[in-house]
């Protein structure tokens, strides 16, 4: 062996050099596998040279791992041989026995754990420059790598799982988790993205203005009542109906109302000429579908009807957009006259207030999968209509009914109580 004639100091220097080479292969492996695939694709689109090389190498991970492992094993074996020579020179047969133990501990620290930890913390800093070295190495050793991979694949083939491979695409739930906890986006933009992802879980029934609260124009009312409804309206569009809201004949944009309001008197036919054809949608329509329908049909307001054709409520394009971007007003609670804060921290809330609106206003988490109003939530929970006021607890909310009439809970007092927090990780422990 030629190394026998080399000075021990030179052999020690060779060990140090081999340590750096082994550390390079170990850190390159970890860095390449640790690269964020979505950030990598983004950098590739921006024509980042290192990212493009790394992406090309990662297309065939078996070959990439092959060249890294072959190089790492060659370096480690060479280091073991040199360490054995040094051990024999310094300690004789005892050194030969100690050399593998000392070298293993030394390489484990300086050529494995330390470089891999650094690579896991800063994968791009190591992976992109490494790609410039690994690419030519792979080309030079491609016959050897291909042979090794073929043999290893032949051995592994009988043990492969016959189940379908897991797709690399993110599911909606996985994407939601990434947006919720894995981005550096400002919280407001993060909430907007989450709002888009949550649209599939919401239907028009959840956000519509219920029938009892629909503001509209009864074409059979007097001239003064119609003018008063138009002038005092807080909405830009109003349904026009005959007798009941189930008989909607059109939608009036208040901008068009100026054409006949300037006249001392106007006929009902003039009012009807300025209305648009009403647009009806079935209850239970998912918000993404309704958003697309609004865009396709060029409408901004729709009447939600049940299976019998009865109007259940009104949904607008603005309602859907607010599910994504949040309320357009700066203080949502100020636009909810149904909520009355009390000095003791509780709230007087009207029974017809929507649970979703209360949650959004107060940052609460009242159940929204069943009834939409507080009154409906209480009656569903009790499973009967109380004759006198009652107290009950739903999740972490203490509810006291204050006024009940006509089989409806009109007013309640709600206060939030503190419950012990549970660590999700503890639930998995036996």
N, C-alpha and C positions, 0 to 999 in steps of 0.2 A: 504494500500500500504506500502511495506516494506521500501521504500525510505524515507517515512515521518520521520522515526526515525533516519536517517543518518544525520550527521552534514552537514551544508551548504557547508563547505569547501570540504567535500568528494564529494558532488553532483557537485560542480564546477570542481573538478578533473575528475569526470565521463564525464562531458561535453567535457573536453579537450581530453580525451581518445576517446570518440565517434567521435570527430572532426577528429582525425588522421585516424580512421577506415573509416569514410565516405570519407576522402580525398584519402585513398588508393583505394577504389572502383571506385571513380570518375577518378582518374589518370590511373587506370588499364584499364578502358573502353576506354579512349582516346588513350592510348599507344597501346593497342591491335589493334584498328581500324586504327591507324596511321602507323603501321609497313609497310615498303616497301615490297610488296609481292615477288619481284624478289630477293632482298637482303636476304629475309627470306629463300627462296628456296635455295639460294647459301649457307647460313649458315647451313641449314639442311643437304645439301650434304657434308658439312665439319664436320658433326656430332656434332654440337654445341648443348649441352643438353638443354639449355634454349630455343633455337630456335626450337628444335624438339617438346618440350612441347607446346610452343606457337602455332606452326603450327598445332599440333593435336587439340588444343582447337578451332582454327579458322576454322577448317573443318565444325564445327556445330556452326555457329555464333549465331543462335537463342538460343541455350542452354547456350553459353558463356554469352551473354547479359542477359539471364534470371537469372543466378546465381549472376551476378554483380548487377543487378537492384533490385533483391530480397534482397540481403545483404545490399545494400545502403538504400533502403526504410525502412528496419527494424531498421537500425542504426539511420536514421533521425527521425523516429517516436519515438524511445526510447529517443533520445535527446530532442525532443519536450516535452515529458512527464516530463523529469527531469527539463527542463527549466521552465515548468509551476509550478512545486513544488517550485523551487527557487524563482520565481516571487511572488507567494502567500506569502512565508515566509518573503520576503524583503519588498514588497509593497502592500500586500493584494490583493483586487480585481483589483486594477490598475495594479499591477504586472502581474496578470493573463492575462490581455488584452495586455500588452506590450511584454510579453514573446515571442509570435509568431513573432512579428515584429523584435525584436532584434535578435532572433535566426536565422531568415531568412537572415538578412543582414550579420550576423556573419558567417553562414555556406556558404552563397553565395561567400564570399571572401575567407575564409580559407579552405573550403571543396569542392569548385566547381571550381571557376575561376582560382585561383592560382595553384592548383595541375594539372588541365587540361592543363593550359598553359605550365607548366613545362614538362608534359608528351608529349605534341605536339612537344616540342623542342628536347626532348631526349627520343623517344619512346622505343628504345631497352634497355636503362638503366633501365626503369621501367617495361616494358612488360615481359622481360625474367625472372627476379626474381619473378614477380607476378604470373607467370605461375605455379610456385612450390606451391603457396597457392591456386590458383583458381582451379587447377586440383583436389586436394582432396575435396575442398568445393563442386565442381560439383558432385563428386561421392556421397558425403554424402547427398546432397540435390536433387539428380537426380529425385526422385518421385515428389517432389514439383515443380521442374523446368519443368518437363515433363507435369504436370497437368496445370500449368500456361500457358505454350506455346500452349498446345492443345486448351485451352479456348480462348486465344488471337488470334490464327490462325483461329478458327471457326468464331470469330467476324469479322476478317479482310477479310476472304475469299470472301464475296460478293463484296467487293470493290477492289479486286485485278485486275490489268490490264491484259487483255487477250492477249496483244502483247507478242512477243517472248522476253525472257529474254536477257539482254545485255551480250554478251560474255565477259569473263574475259581476253581473248587474245587480244594482241595489234595488231591494223592494221598497215600497212606500214607507213601511215601518222603519227599515234600516236607514233610508234617506232622512226620515224625520229625526232619527237618533243622531245622525251626523250633523244636521242643521242645529239641533237643540243643544248639543254638547261639544261638537268638534270643530267649530268655526270661530274665527276672530271677528265676525261681523258685529257691528253695533247692534245693541239689543232691539232697537226699533225695526231694523231690517230683518233681523232674525225672526221677530214676531210676524212680520209680513210673509216671509217664506213659510213659516209654520202655518199661517192662515191659509195659504194656498194648498198645502198638503192636507189640511184638515177639512177642506171643502167636501171631500167625498163622504165624510161622516155626518154632513148636515144636509137637510132637505129644506124646501121652501116652507114647510110647515113650521120649522124651528124659528124662522126669522120673520115670517109674515106678520103684518098688522092684523090682529084677529077681527072677525066680522063685527063684533060689538063696538070696536073702536074705529071703524072706517068712517072717515069724514067724506061726505059726498053731497051732491045736489039732487034733490027730489024735484023732478021736472013738474010735478003737480003742485008744488008749493006756490005761494004768492010771489009776486014780483019783488016785494021788499025782502022776503026771506031768502030768495035766490041771490039777490044783490048782497045781502048781509053775509051769506055763506061764502061768496066769492071774495068779498073785501076782507073778511076776517080770517080767511084760510091761511094756514102756515105751510101749505103744500103748493107745489107748482102745478100739479096735475090732480084733478078731482074726477071721480066717477060720476056720471049722470045716470040716474035711474028713475023708474016709474014705480011709485008706491013702496017697493022694498028693494034692498040691494041685490036681491036675486034676479031682478029684472033690469040689469045695466044696459043702457042703450048707447053709451059712448063715454069717451074720456076727454075731458076738457082741459087744455093747457091754458093757464090763466093769462098767458101772454096774448092769446087770441081773444080773451074776454074783453080786452080794451076796445075791440071793434064794435061791440054793441053796448058796452057799459057807458060810453060817452053819450049815448042817445038818452033822451028823457024816459022813453019807454022802449021796450024791445019785446018781440014775440018769442015764444018758445021755439018756433021753427028756426029763428035766427040763431038762437043758442045751439040748437042741435046741429046746424050746418057747420059750426066751428069745432064740433067734437070729432075725435078719431074713433075708428072702429075698436071696440074693446078686445083685449087679448086674454084668452083664458088658458090656464095650465092646470093639469091634474095635481092633486095633493100628493105628497111623497116624492116629487121630482127632485133629484139630487142637484145641489147648487152648481156643480160644474156643467151639468147638462143645461140648466136654466140659463147660465151665463152665456153659453154658446148659442142658445135659442134667442136670447135677447140680441146678441150680435147679428145673428143671421136674419132675424125678422125686423131689425131696426126699431125695436120697442124698448121702453125704459120702465114700464109698469105692467103688471099682469095681475089678473084676478085668479085666485086659487079656488078651484071647485072640487067637490067630492064626487063620488061615483054616481050620485043622483043629480049632479049638475048644480047643486046649491053652492053659493059663494061662501067660502070659509075665511077668506082674508085677502089681503093685497100684499104683493111682494114687488119691490122695485130694484132696479139695477144698483142704486145707491146702497140698498140693504146688503147686497152681495159684496160690493166693494168694501163695505165697512167690516165684513167678516174677514177680509184679507188685510186691510191696512189699518183697521181700528176706526174708532169714531172720528168724524171730521171736526167735531167740536173739541175745545180744550178741556172742558169739564163735563164729562158725560152725566155725572150725578145731577148737575144743575138742570139737565134736560129731562129728568125723571121726577115729575111732581108726585109720583106714587111713593117715593121714598122720603121719609121724614126722620132725620137723625135726632136722637135724644141725648140728654146730658149724661146719662149713665152708660153710654156706649152702645145701647140697643137702637133698633130702628122700627118705626111704625111704617108698615108697607101695605099698600092696598092689595086686595086679593087678586085683582086682575093683572097685576104686574107680572111680566114675563120673567121666568127664572134665568134665562140667558142674559137678559138686560141687567138683572140684579147682580149676577156674577160679574159681568163686565164692569158695572159701575162700582161695586164694592170689593172686587177682587176675591169673591167667594167661589165656592165649588158646590153649589146646590145641584142635586141631580137634574139632568136635562134630557134623559133618555125616555122619560114617560110623559106625564102631563107638562104643559108649557107654562102654566100659571102657578102662582103660589097656592091659590085656592084649590086647583086640581091636584097639586102635589100633596096637600094636607089630606084631602078626601081620599086619595088613593092610598095613602099611608094608614089612615084610620079604617078604611073599608066600610065606613058608614057616615051618614050625615049627622053631625052632633046637634043636639037640641040646645045645649048650653055651651058656653066657652070652655075650651079644654087646653091643656098643655101637652106638648109632645116634643120628642127629640128626633131629628133626622140628621144622621151623621154627626157633625160637630156643631149643629145649629139647634138652639133651644127656641121653640116656637110656641107662642101663646095667642090663641084667637081672641080678638077683642069685640068683633061684631059679626054676627051671622044672620042672614036674612035671605028668603027665597031660595033656600038650598045652596047658597053660595057664601063662602067666607069673604066678607067685605074688607076687614082690616085685621092685621096681625102685628104682634110685636116679635121681632127676631133678634136674638143676640148670639154671638159666636162664643163657644166655650173651648177651652184648651184641652186637647187630648194628648196623651203621651205619644211622642214620636217613635216610630219603629224603624230600625235600620233594615233595608231590604236584604243586606248581606246576611243578617242574622237569621232570616227566614230559611236560608239554605243550609244552615248548620243543624246538625242532628242534636 
